[in-house]
Amino acid sequence: MKKTILHLAAAAMTLAALASCGTKKTEKTVFEPGTFKEWAQTPPMGWNSWDCYGPTVVEDEVKANADYMAEHLKEFGWEYVVVDIRWFVENDKAGGYNQDDPRYVIDEWGRYTPAVNRFPSAADGKGFKPLADYIHSKGLKFGIHLMRGIPKEAVAKKLPVKGTDGITADQICSDRRLCWWLRDNKTVEADSLGAQEYYNSLFDMYAEWGVDFVKIDDMSAPVYHGDEVELVRNAIDQCGRPIVLSLSPGETPVDAADHLAEHANMWRMVNDVWDIWRDLPHLMDVAEDWYGRIQPGTWPDCDMIPLGRISIRGERGEERMTRLTPDEQYSLMSYFTIMKSPLMFGGDLPSNDEFTLSLLTNRDVLKMHRECTDVHSVSYEKGDHLIVASHDADATYVALFNISEETATVGTELAKLGFDLGADSYKVKDLWSSETEEVSGSLSYELRPHACKLVSLSK
């Protein structure tokens, strides 16, 4: 009898403890407006599966890239591992999308879940949690991609919206402003009953999985969907987990800049940047309107870095090492870093050669990227040259680009950089080669077509 009483008492204590744990588990932090800016005080850095795997990446490939990042890049600040588009389609294809007979995977609440044939650890309703746990065990962070809106399959089946009293998917959506290039989803009408609850249910699930970063597509162009951006911002703030919000693709309208700074951590300035030279001068041209919007927590985004081995099963072209020349690769990395853009590498990390790795691990360049402020254009002539400057506590940084098709001299007077012309000379360090020199009066270099010079100036 005594043993029975003790067993009952122990069982009661266990149940009480479990109840207590359960209560704690359901409690969520609700973040105050603007708190999200604290989650990305420096521009996010990581890897995204899009450039090399398009909509077809599988779990082992994600893990291989995470393993490489943990071993070779984590100490330099690279930390996000992001699974891009259509991870919920069992039979997608390279070179585009399977829009004829896609097999979607969704749950009873109309939410996409990972395709188990591609992500085996997601079996038995685990979702991305096992993969996120694996990436977190490496000291890294985990991200996913999703499309704006609600699955058309959930609408067709009139699935219930979690957190509502009988509202179904077909009651919160419309065919207005549908994505023109991928028709998986319907538009969520922000003012409909159940719209906020639907997005809340998504981000509650992502928080349970351990997601740290979400890239949402079809948000910024050709129409800026500010109403759905706000639904997402609200959903993240209530989910209890810090989740960096990335909006895609561009060109994001500049007149939305104030709204973006209140709701997103990063947003694309242009459409996809690929390994073709013309994409970089176009980005430079568009970015002229965004310099004044670069600030901690909210970053104009240059897009992914199409270097290394790309298009293994990608959307654009055959498998290849990047088509950009070494000069063009230096120019791209110099521009992305002095612009303080988020850095999302697009190539297959385990395939990196020594040169590609060197572009990602230069401590001087990454210090500039992390610490510089007051990014501004010093001189710009479309199709000819661009000079961008910034500074930190230790130095002034200058990136000089020859955009033209001919060898040319690109330079500027030091006075335009804020330096005293009365001084004898200043120390100049090439951030890529570490070579140093002394200059006075002006800074000038002869540059090959598409080449650049990235330097720091100090006394």
Secondary structure, DSSP 4 states (H G I P E B T S, - for coil): -HHHHHHHHHHHHHHHHHHHHHHHHH----PPTTGGGGGGSS--EEEESHHHHTT---HHHHHHHHHHIIIIIGGGT--EEEE-S-TTBTT--SSS---SS--B-B-TTS-B---TTT-GGGTTTTTTHHHHHHHHHTT-EEEEEEESSEEHHHHHTTPBPTTSSS-BGGGSEESTT--SS--SEEEE-TTSTTHHHHHHHHHHHHHHHT--EEEEESSSSSS--HHHHHHHHHHHHHHSS--EEEE--SPPPGGGHHHHHHH-SEEESSS---SSTTHHHHHHHHHTTTGGG-BTTBEEE---B--SEE-SS-SSSSSEE--S-HHHHHHHHHHHHHTT--EEE-S-GGG--HHHHHHH--HHHHHHHHH-EEEEEEEEETTTEEEEEEE-SS-EEEEEEE-SSS-EEEEEEGGGGT--TTSS-EEEEETTT--EEEE-SEEEEEE-TT-EEEEEEE-
